[in-house]
Amino acid sequence: MALARVDRLTFAYPESPPALLEVSLEVERGEVVLLLGASGSGKSTLVRALAGLVPWFHGGRFEGRVEVAGRDTRSTRPTELAGTVATVFQDPEDQVILGRVDSEVAFALENVGALPETILPRVHRALAAVGIAGFSDRSVTEISGGELQRVCLASALALEPELLLLDEPTSQLDPAGAEAFFELALGGEAGVVISEQRPANALRYADRVLFLEQGRVLLDARRDDAVEWLAEHRPAWVEQQPGFNQIAVVGEVACSVENVSFAYERPVLENVSLELRRGEVVALTGPNGSGKTTLAKLVAGLLEPQTGRVVRAGTAAMLLQDPGRYLVRERADEEVALGSDLPRARKMLAAVGLAGSEARHPRDLSTGERERLALATVLVADPDVLVLDEPTRGVDPERRQELAALLRAHAAERATLVVTNDRAFAHAVADREVAIAPEREPVLA
Amino acid sequence: MRPTAAAILLSGLAVTALVATRLWAVGVLAALLLAVCLRAGRRAKPYLWGTLWSAGFVFILWPLFQSRGYHVLWSGPTIPVLGPLDVTTEELRGAALNALRLAAVGLAFAAYALLLDHDRLLAAATARHSVLAAALATRLVPTFERDARGLVEALRGRGIAPEGLRGHAALLSPLVAGSLERGFSLAEAMEARGFGRSGRTRVPAAPWQPRDQAAVVVAVAVVVVGVLWL
């Protein structure tokens, strides 16, 4: 008998068109199923349906049947499924409830009624399994995003679930960190369903691949067959790494970073130099915690160097990580017009593929649309130096290609620095790569 | 020390500061609590500023709204409704006492927020839902502050610098919207992790140590001494 069975599931969120249409799926014990598909294709909704959160938590119209370990999710609340099912969501900051690492990992165990004397040993075992055994009494606010994602995984693994659900769990991790995460998460006996936007790592571990498009299952195949299908029908999803672009012409120096050092409570950058020229796109890479974002902020003028100097010829603009969080106006065009005027803002919205969305509330846009809106808010200022910090987080491969094309189209007008751990995107967009090597042990490598 | 014992001790000190009438005693309590808060290092800064401003306001405004004492230090004009704006030695003493009381209570709360392990306090609580709500609310303050910093930084990245009270007030609405989104995600994560299910268990609590018991005894003793002699 299958561990989980989805039978002709059609689901629509309240006042929305269907997010899933006639989806059927079976997950066997020990099987790793990879969900692929563009933003809004229904991957996260399917994960939530397997956890019982759809329809219990979100409401909406639910047709069909989902069974997990023999229990129908229409009659079993997500809280009752917890333990049998464990879920790791995309953003660790949005799922951490308590303040200390050991309490956080123990939280679900307490809720599901684990024997009191077994809770702490299981917590310590789970922390050791994800490589952070010494973090028990650390505060969750004092650890990095990568470490926090490990805590979330430990919370799930401590439950010893039969079905482990992972919704884009590696979007904040560098490639080595993502690989380590999959090794830790997929080494057990649980059935695993993973939703991913960067499939390269997950494809190596998957037994089966589902490709969703507009809520329908377009492909359900064994991994090798799926890779062939993707290469033929959705080539963007089979990551290739061509060489960097060869630019013919670069202009004058737009930004020069000279022997810069910077420390928060401990040193992050020491004697770093970097030169950005008009016309080139530079990819800044390095493991989590190596100081990429700090260097990017120094280039953009959001931080001042403690030693050394940064010289810019002209204006600079920077798009921070997760820019969708930082939208302030109630219409998309007004959001972009904050840095310019309305006619120019509307032109820029069209340039990023958001024509027709001028009057929409920025928070009503999908994640991918928000990312593009945020990009428009910095491009509209027409900066001489453009800095983008992890612009492909949560963005599907086809949108990544569009973003790369958009940045290439405007590359000649300015110097562009892209902070990214997305190797495929770095190769697609950049003329050269600058890698930061950390002095200390990288967080998740 | 167990967080429950520490919370009782902090409450005892705060209550004593409220009931004591001797200026030096309240001053000593405030100084003691300040020393405790300083152990949190730089994290204590916003709490200390908040306490300083509140206490400062009370110290300045108190004499203006009081009319007592005979040792006039300064005679101001007579304001309708408020009466004469005189400042007397007695009023200044009252202002200092109440400012120090407010400072002591504020510092006790700061020590609770900064130094106590809220998770262990939660584990010891019987009203778990209420205490969890309180713990999440306590964590909301630094999260809100971090979101506000991120928002200002994001705007600066776009070449826009929010200026003045009006500029910063305009950020309140997106901050609240962001907090609601975060709250929704958190609620979903809690449901997925079995929160609210019946048959809940707890990590076994460590036994009370002599110093925990001593802290409770000291808390009670300080309140009694405060009521009777201070």
HADDOCK unambig.tbl for C-alpha pairs under 7 A between the chains (distance, minus, plus):
assign (segid A and resid 51 and name CA) (segid B and resid 192 and name CA) 6.94 0.50 0.50
assign (segid A and resid 57 and name CA) (segid B and resid 188 and name CA) 6.88 0.50 0.50
assign (segid A and resid 78 and name CA) (segid B and resid 191 and name CA) 6.30 0.50 0.50
assign (segid A and resid 78 and name CA) (segid B and resid 192 and name CA) 5.68 0.50 0.50
assign (segid A and resid 79 and name CA) (segid B and resid 191 and name CA) 5.52 0.50 0.50
assign (segid A and resid 79 and name CA) (segid B and resid 192 and name CA) 5.93 0.50 0.50
assign (segid A and resid 79 and name CA) (segid B and resid 193 and name CA) 6.49 0.50 0.50
assign (segid A and resid 79 and name CA) (segid B and resid 194 and name CA) 3.87 0.50 0.50
assign (segid A and resid 79 and name CA) (segid B and resid 195 and name CA) 6.30 0.50 0.50
assign (segid A and resid 79 and name CA) (segid B and resid 197 and name CA) 5.84 0.50 0.50
assign (segid A and resid 80 and name CA) (segid B and resid 194 and name CA) 6.55 0.50 0.50
assign (segid A and resid 80 and name CA) (segid B and resid 197 and name CA) 6.74 0.50 0.50
assign (segid A and resid 82 and name CA) (segid B and resid 192 and name CA) 5.96 0.50 0.50
assign (segid A and resid 82 and name CA) (segid B and resid 193 and name CA) 5.44 0.50 0.50
assign (segid A and resid 82 and name CA) (segid B and resid 194 and name CA) 5.10 0.50 0.50
assign (segid A and resid 87 and name CA) (segid B and resid 192 and name CA) 6.86 0.50 0.50
assign (segid A and resid 94 and name CA) (segid B and resid 182 and name CA) 5.91 0.50 0.50
assign (segid A and resid 94 and name CA) (segid B and resid 185 and name CA) 5.70 0.50 0.50
assign (segid A and resid 94 and name CA) (segid B and resid 186 and name CA) 5.50 0.50 0.50
assign (segid A and resid 95 and name CA) (segid B and resid 185 and name CA) 6.72 0.50 0.50
assign (segid A and resid 95 and name CA) (segid B and resid 186 and name CA) 5.18 0.50 0.50
assign (segid A and resid 95 and name CA) (segid B and resid 189 and name CA) 5.26 0.50 0.50
assign (segid A and resid 98 and name CA) (segid B and resid 119 and name CA) 6.34 0.50 0.50
assign (segid A and resid 99 and name CA) (segid B and resid 119 and name CA) 6.26 0.50 0.50
assign (segid A and resid 100 and name CA) (segid B and resid 119 and name CA) 6.78 0.50 0.50
assign (segid A and resid 103 and name CA) (segid B and resid 119 and name CA) 6.37 0.50 0.50
assign (segid A and resid 108 and name CA) (segid B and resid 193 and name CA) 5.01 0.50 0.50
assign (segid A and resid 108 and name CA) (segid B and resid 194 and name CA) 6.11 0.50 0.50
assign (segid A and resid 110 and name CA) (segid B and resid 200 and name CA) 5.64 0.50 0.50
assign (segid A and resid 110 and name CA) (segid B and resid 201 and name CA) 4.83 0.50 0.50
assign (segid A and resid 110 and name CA) (segid B and resid 202 and name CA) 5.37 0.50 0.50
assign (segid A and resid 111 and name CA) (segid B and resid 194 and name CA) 5.31 0.50 0.50
assign (segid A and resid 111 and name CA) (segid B and resid 195 and name CA) 5.58 0.50 0.50
assign (segid A and resid 111 and name CA) (segid B and resid 197 and name CA) 6.30 0.50 0.50
assign (segid A and resid 111 and name CA) (segid B and resid 200 and name CA) 4.85 0.50 0.50
assign (segid A and resid 111 and name CA) (segid B and resid 201 and name CA) 6.64 0.50 0.50
assign (segid A and resid 112 and name CA) (segid B and resid 194 and name CA) 5.98 0.50 0.50
assign (segid A and resid 112 and name CA) (segid B and resid 197 and name CA) 6.93 0.50 0.50
assign (segid A and resid 112 and name CA) (segid B and resid 200 and name CA) 6.06 0.50 0.50
assign (segid A and resid 113 and name CA) (segid B and resid 199 and name CA) 5.53 0.50 0.50
assign (segid A and resid 113 and name CA) (segid B and resid 200 and name CA) 4.51 0.50 0.50
assign (segid A and resid 113 and name CA) (segid B and resid 201 and name CA) 4.82 0.50 0.50
assign (segid A and resid 114 and name CA) (segid B and resid 201 and name CA) 6.45 0.50 0.50
assign (segid A and resid 115 and name CA) (segid B and resid 201 and name CA) 6.94 0.50 0.50
assign (segid A and resid 116 and name CA) (segid B and resid 201 and name CA) 6.15 0.50 0.50
assign (segid A and resid 116 and name CA) (segid B and resid 202 and name CA) 5.65 0.50 0.50
assign (segid A and resid 116 and name CA) (segid B and resid 203 and name CA) 5.19 0.50 0.50
assign (segid A and resid 116 and name CA) (segid B and resid 204 and name CA) 5.96 0.50 0.50
assign (segid A and resid 117 and name CA) (segid B and resid 204 and name CA) 6.77 0.50 0.50
assign (segid A and resid 119 and name CA) (segid B and resid 203 and name CA) 6.14 0.50 0.50
assign (segid A and resid 120 and name CA) (segid B and resid 203 and name CA) 6.83 0.50 0.50
assign (segid A and resid 302 and name CA) (segid B and resid 157 and name CA) 6.81 0.50 0.50
assign (segid A and resid 317 and name CA) (segid B and resid 157 and name CA) 5.00 0.50 0.50
assign (segid A and resid 317 and name CA) (segid B and resid 158 and name CA) 5.28 0.50 0.50
assign (segid A and resid 317 and name CA) (segid B and resid 159 and name CA) 6.46 0.50 0.50
assign (segid A and resid 318 and name CA) (segid B and resid 157 and name CA) 4.50 0.50 0.50
assign (segid A and resid 318 and name CA) (segid B and resid 158 and name CA) 6.31 0.50 0.50
assign (segid A and resid 319 and name CA) (segid B and resid 154 and name CA) 6.96 0.50 0.50
assign (segid A and resid 319 and name CA) (segid B and resid 157 and name CA) 6.42 0.50 0.50
assign (segid A and resid 320 and name CA) (segid B and resid 154 and name CA) 6.20 0.50 0.50
assign (segid A and resid 325 and name CA) (segid B and resid 178 and name CA) 6.50 0.50 0.50
assign (segid A and resid 326 and name CA) (segid B and resid 151 and name CA) 5.35 0.50 0.50
assign (segid A and resid 326 and name CA) (segid B and resid 154 and name CA) 6.49 0.50 0.50
assign (segid A and resid 327 and name CA) (segid B and resid 174 and name CA) 6.88 0.50 0.50
assign (segid A and resid 328 and name CA) (segid B and resid 171 and name CA) 6.76 0.50 0.50
assign (segid A and resid 328 and name CA) (segid B and resid 174 and name CA) 5.28 0.50 0.50
assign (segid A and resid 339 and name CA) (segid B and resid 158 and name CA) 6.73 0.50 0.50
assign (segid A and resid 339 and name CA) (segid B and resid 159 and name CA) 6.96 0.50 0.50
assign (segid A and resid 339 and name CA) (segid B and resid 160 and name CA) 6.79 0.50 0.50
assign (segid A and resid 377 and name CA) (segid B and resid 158 and name CA) 6.88 0.50 0.50
assign (segid A and resid 378 and name CA) (segid B and resid 158 and name CA) 5.38 0.50 0.50
